[in-house]
Amino acid sequence: MNALFSPAYSVTIGNQRWTEQALLVEIGLHAAPLVDAAEIVFPAAAPLEAAPGDDVTIHLDSGEIEADVFSGQISSIERSLDRIRVRALDGGGILARLRLVVTYEKVSAGTAIRNLCSEAGVDVGSVDDGVDLAFYAVDDQRSALVHIARLAGFSGALASITADGALQAPVVDPTQAERALRFGREILGISQRRRVAPVTDFVVAGEGGAGSSSAPEALRPTSDFFAGNKPAEASATARWRWEPALRTVQGAERAGAAWKRRYAARAAAGEIEAYLQPDLRPGSVIEVQDLPAGLEKGPLLVEHVRHRLSARGAVTTLGICIAGADQDPAGLLGSLAGAVGGLL
């Protein structure tokens, strides 16, 4: 049935719009701290008039579904005897280049993310507020994009760039599929793997043990973050991490729950090759119907995406994790409520 569909693209580079002549259109989409990139290859004779820094937008059409996919700027143009190769990065590239030395006081993780985007001139989409921070020190040993990934990770959020170039960092619910694909129709191939996952406890300790980020003690280091009730030591089944940016028990509890959630996601993962699906991005949640026995239909969380159009066809490759009950975002709020209850 896919043979009836005619995939198409529209690439705008500077003031020129291309719907034909490209030998290759390829877009890689990732969650932070990785950067989204697009590559468009033309024959050497193409009348391309563009320079590094010019805007690039890409719209894809599978013949059944169409969507804007990429918005960014040219990072390089390479010319050879038979090819012109244009590479572009989106807002993630701008954030990856930005290095700052600044401190934000009495902010949520979401507010710090918005402030970093403002410094870079990058638009902001949906960003969950997440944990509260007494202060957050941005150092120039990390890029703004790495800081954003770290801040989002404290809260269990997934930071990525939208199709129109804005930074988003919502807490995704991977237990509810929003799209259904079908094996033998959209799906060309699928592989899934489950790894041993022996670690059951994830402990994050902050530098302060306050009940609120606005309390005076949030600004004072503590010698006993767990107030005499220290969890099990690090071992083969327990992991510890120190995060000095977290100065409340609630924030550390949520960061530990988020860490555990990410670990569980990596233990059940896989890859899907599909006929072009231009609307799928990191953070999409899908299920696959009519799979052979032994394969999980989902829900499946999409973690990274690669769209590729060439003379060989139009294909979307998805990196996925298999969502289970341990991926329910209510667990993040539950850990926070438990921490608050323990302080009362």
N, C-alpha and C positions, 0 to 999 in steps of 0.2 A: 504493500500500500504506500510505503514511503516513496516509491518511484514516481507517484503522482505529484509529489511536492517538488517545488522548484526553489531551493534556497537562494537568498539574495542578500546583498549587503549595500550599505550606503556609508561611505567614508568621506568625511569632510576634513580637509587639511588646509589650514589657512582659509583662503577664499575659493578653493577649488573643491568641487564635490565629485566623487568617483563612485560609479555603480557598476563599472566594467573595468577591464584591463589589469586589475590587480592579479598577480600570480598567487599571492598568499595573503590572507588576513588571519592573524592569530592573536588571541587575547588571553592572558593569564590573570586570574583573579584570586586573591588570597586574603586571609585575615592578617592583621598587624601582628608582628612587626615586619612581615614580608610586604613587598611593594607590587602593585598591579602594573602590568606592562602590556603594550600592544606592539605588534610588528606587522607592517604592510610592505609587501614586496611588489615592485612594478618592473616591467621590462625597461631596459636602458633608454629606449626611445620615447617613453612616456613624457608628456610635456609638464612635468612637475615643477611648480614654482613655490618653493617653501624653504624655510630656514629653521634651525633649532630655536625653540621657544614658541613657534606658531601653535595655535590650537588644533587639536585633533578630536573629533567625535566619531563614534562608530555605532551604527544601527544595524541589527541583524534580523533577518526574516527567514524562518524555516519553511515558509509556505503554509504554515498552520498557526504559528505563534511568532510575533515580532516584538522587539523590545530594543530600547536604547541600552547599550552595553558598556560603553566607555566614553569618558570625557577627560582629556588631559592635554599635555603639551609635548611637542617633539623634543626628545632628548638627544637624538643623533640622526644624521642622514649619511648613508654610505653609498657611494656610487662606484660601480665597476664596469667592465666592458659589456656585461649582459644584464645587469641588475641595478635597481635603485632600492635600497633597503631603508625604510623609515621606522624608527623606534620611538615610542612615546611612553611617558609615565603620567599617572594621574595625581591627585592630591596627596597620595601616599608618598610619592617621590619628593614633593615639596617638604613634607613633614620629616622625611628621612634625611634631608639636607640640613634641616634647621637644628642648630645647637644653641642652647640658652643657659644662662646662669640666673635663676630667678626663684623666689620663694613665694608660694601662695599660702595665705593664712586663713584658717577656719573655713575650709571649703569641703565640698563633697568630691569624690573621685570624678564624678561627671562634670562638675564645675571646673576642676583642674584641666580636664580634657578639652572643654570648650575654650578655656583661656589659651591653651597651647595652639589650638586651631586658629584662634584670633591672631596670635602672634605670627602665624605662618600665612595668614590670609586665605585659609581654607574654610569653605562653608561647613556648617554643622547640621547634621540630620538628627535622628532620634538617638539620644544619649541618656541612658539611665543614670540617676544620681549616684547610686551605690553607696559605698562606705563613707562615713564622715572622717575628715582628717583635721587634726589641730593645725598642721601645716604640711606642705609638701615642697621639698627642695628639689628643683630641677637643676641638674648638673650637666656640664657640656661633655661628660664622658659618654653620655647616651644621646642619641638623636631624639627629637620630639616624638617621632613615631614609636620608638622603643619605650619612652616614658608613657605614651598613651596605651600601648599594649599592656604595660605593667599595671597602670591604674585600672584599666578595664578588667584585668585578671584578678585584682583584689575583690571585685564584686561578682565575678563569674560572667562578665559581659564579653561579647565578641565584637572587637573593633575592626571595621573594614570601610572601604570607600564605595559609595553608591554609584549608580550609573551616571549621575549628573555631577560627580566629582566631590560630593560632600562626605565628611567623616561621620559615621554612625557607630554607636556602641551600645546596643540593646542587650538585655539578657534574653537569649533565645530559648524558647520552649521546644526542645527537639522531640517531645513525646506526642506532638500533634502534627500529623502530616498535612501540608497545604497543597500538595500536588501529587497526583498519581500517574505513574508511567507504567507501561506494560511491556513485559518481555515478549519479543517477537514483533513489536510495533516500534516504539521509540528506542527500546533497549537493544543494543547490538552485542554487548558482552558485559559480564559482571564477575567480580571475584570478591570474596570475603574471607577474613582471617580473624581468629581469636587467639590472643596471646595469654600466657599465664600472667595473673595479676595478684601476686601474693600480698601486696601492701594494703592494709585495711585501715590504718590510722594516719592522718595527716594533721600535723600540729604546726601552727604558725604562732610565733611569739613576737609581740611588738616591743617597743622600747618604753612604753608607758602603759600602765594598767588601769587607766581611768574608766569611769562609767559613761563619760560623755566627752566629746572632743572639745567642748567649751569649758570644761572644769579646769581649775588651776593646775591640778595634778597631771593633766594631760601634757603639760609642758616640762614635767620633771621626769627624768629617767627613773626606772624602778629596778631594784635588785631582785625582786621576786614577782615576775609578771603574773604568775598563777596563784599568788597569795597563799602559798603553802599547799596548794592542791595540784601539784605538777602531774601531767599525764605521763604515760609510759615513756621510757627512754627510747631514743632512736634505735632501731633494730632491723632485722630482715623484713618485718611486717609493719614497721612504723617509720614515718619520715618526719623530720623536723626542719623548719625554716625560720630564720630570723628576719623580720621586716621592720626596720626602725621607723619607717614612715607611718606604721600603724601604732597608734598610741591609746587605743581603747580596746577593751576586751571584746566588745561587739564586732569591731572591725577585724580583729585577728581571727575570731570564730568564723566570720563569713569568708575570709580569705582562705582559711583551712578547708572549708566546705567546697569552695570553688576549685581549689587544688585537687581535692579528691574527685570532684566531678570531671575535671580534665583528664585525670589519670584513667578513670573508668572508660572514658570515651576512646582513648588511645588503645585500650585493650581489645576493642571490637571494632574493626575498621575494614576498609576495602576500597575498591575502585569500580566505577561504572563507565562504560563507553556507550554513548547514545547518539542517535540522530540529532542534529542541531537543536539545542534547547536554549534559546537566547535569553529567556527570563530567569534562568537559574543562576544564583550567586552564592558566595559564602554566607551561611546563615539560613539558606533555604532548607525546608524540611520536606522530604518526599517519601513515598512508598512505591514499591515495584510489585505490580500484580502479575499473576500467572507464572511465578518462578518455579523451576523444578524443585523437588523435595530436597531439603537440606540447606537451602538458602533462605535467609531472613528477608521478608518483604519490607520490613521497616516498622516504625518510622526510622528514616535515615537522615542524619544531619549532614548537609553538604559543607565541607570545610575548605575546599579549593576547587576551582573550575578552570578548564582550558577549552576555549572555542577555537576551532580551526576550519577555515574554508580554503580549499584549493581545488585543482583539477581532479584530485583524487576523492573529493567529496566534502561534506559538511558534517563535522563530528564535534560533539561535546564530551569531554572527559571529566568525570567528577571524582574527587576524593571524598569519601564518606566515612562517618562512624555510625555504628548501629546503636540507636538510642534504647535505653532500658529505663526501668523505674528509678535507677540511681541518677538519671539525667534530669529528673523533674526539678525545675527551678524553685519549687516550693521548699526543697531541701535547704536552699541558701537562706531563705527567710526563716525556716524552722530553726537552723543553727543560731541565727541572730536572736530569735525569741528566747531560745534556751539560755543563751549567754546573758540576756537581760534579766531573765527570771532568776538566774544564779546570783545576781547582784542585789536582788531585792530582799 
